[in-house]
Every structure is written in structure tokens, then in C-alpha cells.
Amino acid sequence: MTISVTEAAANTAGPQPAPGPRMSWIPGGTFLMGSDHHYPEEAPAHRVSVDGFWMDSAPVTNAQFRTFVAETAHVTFAEIAPDPAQYPGVKPEFLYPGSLVFVKPKGPVDMRDIRNWWKFMLGADWRHPRGPNSTIHDRDDHPVVHIAFADAEAYARWAGKELPTEAEWEMAARGGLEGAEFAWAPTSCRTAG
């Protein structure tokens, strides 16, 4: 989870001082967003313009999220038992707090089915990232995980910031590499055919 602060007027005049520590200025501009070669929901690639904005330079850490929880008594989505009225037909064993946890497959699996490597685990939450018997002890600087959109919004409000839009996030993630498939590989790695 990263958070941002938009400064529309600063797009041409330059940014004001950073509104918080560990934030980087992302200049506004127009870029090619999306992809015609990957997931259907990313298509079609299209031109998008965004104003300049400040964005956290690193994901929110366990230590930062712990401070937020201590000051607000926030309970995350993964820590709340699902309401059966919102999930008609759900199996009773899934009506407990939990989250999806990555479980490395023992061998090749059908990559079209995420259940082959993601498992719903009762008791998995931000304090217990690999399930109820795990801990974040000695992981203060690790990114917080098992955070739902509502949790991220609550943290951002508390921090006096906001979540970046999808376009802002993609622009920042591209690092100025127009049309590159990956920020770490400016040239295409697609195979011909």
C-alpha cells in the first residue's frame, strides 16, 4: 500500500515541499496506460493525463500500520468474521476471519486457477501474514499485507493523505518508460509469433 497527495497546481510551477517524510514527487503528464497484450481488463491501451502528485517512496510498513491501529483501534477486514447474509451459500468453515496466503505448489500447476497457489487461511491477517501461527516479530520494516481497500483508505485518511488513482499508480510504476512492458526492462520481452 502506498499513498499519495495530489497537487494539481504544482504541475507547471513545481511541487511544494513534501507533505510528509519519505515521499517522492511524480510530475504530471500524459502516458500510455494499460496493455493490449496481457489481461483483458487492461485493454485497450489508451492515453491518460494526470496532474503531478506526491507518492510514498516505499510501501507502508508493519511498524507504520501498527502505530495507526494503536491510535485508532482499527480492525482490518481480514480480522472480521464474514457476515453470512453477505455471502449466501458460503460454507460454514469460511465464516471466520482470514485471508488468502501464498502457498508454493510442489510442482507444475494450472496457472489459470489461483487456488493452485493461493489458499484461504483462517486467522491470516496483517499480524499473522502466513496464518495464525506466524508473526510479524522482527518484521517492522516489511510491507504490511492482508490489507483490504477499506483498510488502506482508513490508513491514508489517518495519515492525511489519499490513495493514488489507478492512473497515478501506473504512471509512477512505469518510471517514465513510455510503452515499456516492465519498468526494469525497457525493451519488450515478448516472443514473435
Residue pairs with C-beta under 8 A, 6 or more apart in sequence:
1 59
1 60
1 143
1 144
1 147
1 152
1 155
1 163
2 55
2 56
2 58
2 59
2 60
2 164
2 169
3 55
3 56
3 60
3 152
3 155
3 156
3 159
3 161
3 162
3 163
3 164
4 26
4 53
4 54
4 55
4 56
4 161
4 162
4 163
4 164
4 168
5 19
5 20
5 23
5 53
5 54
5 161
5 162
6 51
6 52
6 53
6 54
6 162
6 168
7 15
7 16
7 51
7 52
7 53
7 54
8 28
8 51
8 52
10 16
10 51
10 52
11 27
11 28
11 51
11 52
15 25
15 52
15 54
18 25
18 54
19 54
19 160
19 161
20 54
20 56
20 159
20 160
20 161
22 56
22 57
22 58
23 54
23 55
23 56
23 57
24 54
24 55
24 56
24 57
25 52
25 53
25 54
26 52
26 53
26 54
26 55
26 168
26 171
26 172
27 52
28 49
28 50
28 51
28 52
28 53
29 49
29 50
29 171
30 47
30 48
30 49
31 47
31 48
31 170
31 171
31 174
31 178
32 45
32 46
32 47
32 48
32 178
32 179
33 45
33 46
33 47
33 48
33 167
33 170
33 171
34 42
34 43
34 44
34 45
34 46
34 170
35 42
35 43
35 45
35 181
36 42
36 43
36 44
36 45
37 181
37 190
48 167
48 171
50 165
50 167
50 168
50 171
53 164
53 168
55 164
55 168
55 172
56 161
58 143
59 143
59 144
60 143
60 144
60 155
61 140
61 141
61 142
61 143
61 144
62 126
62 136
62 139
62 140
62 141
62 142
62 143
62 144
63 140
63 141
64 144
65 126
65 144
65 147
65 155
66 140
68 74
68 154
68 155
68 158
68 159
71 158
72 154
72 158
74 151
74 154
74 155
74 158
76 125
76 126
76 146
76 147
76 148
76 151
77 147
77 148
77 150
77 151
78 97
78 98
78 99
78 124
78 125
78 126
78 146
78 147
78 148
79 97
79 125
79 126
80 97
81 95
81 96
81 97
82 90
82 94
82 95
82 96
84 90
84 95
87 94
87 95
93 122
94 120
96 122
96 123
97 122
97 123
97 125
98 120
98 121
98 122
98 123
98 124
98 125
99 120
99 121
99 124
99 125
99 146
100 118
100 119
100 120
100 121
100 124
101 118
101 119
101 120
101 121
101 124
101 129
101 130
101 131
102 117
102 118
103 117
103 118
103 119
104 117
105 116
105 117
109 116
109 117
110 116
121 130
121 131
121 132
122 131
122 132
123 131
123 132
124 130
124 131
124 132
124 134
124 146
125 146
126 136
126 144
126 145
126 146
126 147
127 135
127 136
128 134
128 135
128 136
129 136
129 139
129 145
129 146
136 142
147 155
152 163
153 163
156 162
156 163
164 172
173 183
174 180
174 183
175 183
177 183
177 186
180 186
180 187
180 188
181 188
181 189
181 190
182 189
